Structures are given as structure tokens and as C-alpha cells.
Amino acid sequence: CFCLAQTHNLSPYVPICFHCGMIMCELQPPSSLCPSCGESLITQGQRQALLVRLDEDMSAVLDGEERERQRREEDERQRLLVESGGGAFPTLTG
């Protein structure tokens, strides 16, 4: 994308090409080449650091989703417990 972060947000990983100075938007993957000059956007060391950062970001997202799933399950258990009369004694019919 050649929007220079005018249409899309600035890239959180590689905001600028260090070879030609082109501003990168979030649509430009950091692992690709610069669309303007064709040079790599990151060095090998930066690539390794980026992989660590992406792995940490992914782990944080997955942990958050798991906590949210557990919270929903607990809310559902509590709702069912309240609907059944609290669970202390069985409901007698008749």
C-alpha cells in the first residue's frame, strides 16, 4: 500500500523503511520488501525480535480469550444454580 499511513494506521512493527524513508501503514507486513525501493524492511536481528514480540502478543491474546471463556462458563454455572433454586436442597414437586 502506498497510502503513507494516511488511509490506514501506521505500522506498529515497521513504521518506516530505513533505506528510502517510505512510511509504512499497517497493511504492509514487516516480513516483506519495501514496495518503493524493494529492500528488506527489517534486519535478521530485528526479524528475530519481531518473532518474539509476535509470539508474546499471540500468547497474550490467547490467554485473554481463555480467561473470557472461563468467565462466561462460570457466569452460566451461576445462572443455572440460581435458576435451580440455589442447589442447597432439591426442589420437591407435587
C-alpha positions as CSV (number, residue, x, y, z in Angstrom):
1,C,0.0,0.0,0.0
2,F,1.3,3.4,-0.9
3,C,-1.0,5.4,1.4
4,L,1.9,6.6,3.7
5,A,-0.3,5.8,6.7
6,Q,-2.9,8.4,5.6
7,T,-5.7,5.8,4.9
8,H,-4.6,3.1,7.3
9,N,-2.9,3.3,10.7
10,L,0.9,3.4,11.0
11,S,2.6,0.0,11.1
12,P,3.2,-0.9,14.7
13,Y,6.2,-3.1,13.7
14,V,8.0,-1.3,10.9
15,P,6.7,2.3,10.7
16,I,9.3,3.4,8.1
17,C,11.7,1.9,5.5
18,F,15.2,2.7,6.7
19,H,16.5,2.5,3.1
20,C,14.3,5.0,1.4
21,G,12.2,6.6,4.2
22,M,8.8,5.5,2.9
23,I,6.2,5.5,5.7
24,M,4.6,2.1,6.1
25,C,0.9,1.5,7.0
26,E,-0.4,-1.4,9.0
27,L,-1.2,-3.3,5.7
28,Q,2.5,-3.7,4.9
29,P,3.8,-6.9,6.5
30,P,7.1,-6.4,8.2
31,S,8.5,-9.6,6.7
32,S,8.1,-8.3,3.1
33,L,10.1,-6.0,1.0
34,C,9.6,-2.2,0.8
35,P,7.1,-1.5,-2.0
36,S,9.0,1.6,-3.0
37,C,12.7,0.5,-3.1
38,G,12.4,-3.3,-2.8
39,E,14.8,-3.5,0.2
40,S,14.1,-5.7,3.2
41,L,12.2,-3.8,5.9
42,I,14.0,-5.5,8.8
43,T,17.3,-7.0,9.5
44,Q,17.8,-10.6,10.7
45,G,18.2,-9.4,14.3
46,Q,15.0,-7.3,14.0
47,R,13.2,-10.3,12.5
48,Q,14.1,-12.5,15.5
49,A,13.0,-9.7,17.9
50,L,9.8,-9.3,15.9
51,L,9.1,-13.1,16.1
52,V,9.5,-13.0,19.9
53,R,7.2,-9.9,20.1
54,L,4.5,-11.5,17.9
55,D,4.7,-14.7,19.9
56,E,4.2,-12.7,23.1
57,D,1.3,-10.8,21.5
58,M,-0.3,-14.0,20.4
59,S,0.1,-15.6,23.8
60,A,-1.5,-12.6,25.5
61,V,-4.5,-12.7,23.1
62,L,-5.0,-16.4,23.6
63,D,-4.7,-16.0,27.4
64,G,-7.3,-13.3,27.4
65,E,-9.6,-15.4,25.3
66,E,-9.2,-18.3,27.6
67,R,-10.0,-16.1,30.7
68,E,-13.1,-14.7,28.9
69,R,-14.3,-18.3,28.1
70,Q,-13.8,-19.4,31.7
71,R,-15.6,-16.3,32.9
72,R,-18.6,-17.0,30.6
73,E,-18.7,-20.6,31.8
74,E,-18.7,-19.5,35.4
75,D,-21.5,-17.0,34.7
76,E,-23.5,-19.7,33.1
77,R,-23.0,-22.1,36.0
78,Q,-24.1,-19.3,38.4
79,R,-27.1,-18.6,36.3
80,L,-28.1,-22.2,36.3
81,L,-27.5,-22.5,40.0
82,V,-29.8,-19.6,40.7
83,E,-32.5,-20.9,38.3
84,S,-32.4,-24.3,40.1
85,G,-33.1,-22.7,43.5
86,G,-29.6,-22.4,44.7
87,G,-28.7,-26.0,44.8
88,A,-28.9,-26.4,48.6
89,F,-32.0,-28.6,48.6
90,P,-33.7,-30.5,45.9
91,T,-37.0,-28.9,44.6
92,L,-40.0,-31.0,45.6
93,T,-42.9,-31.2,43.2
94,G,-46.4,-32.3,43.9
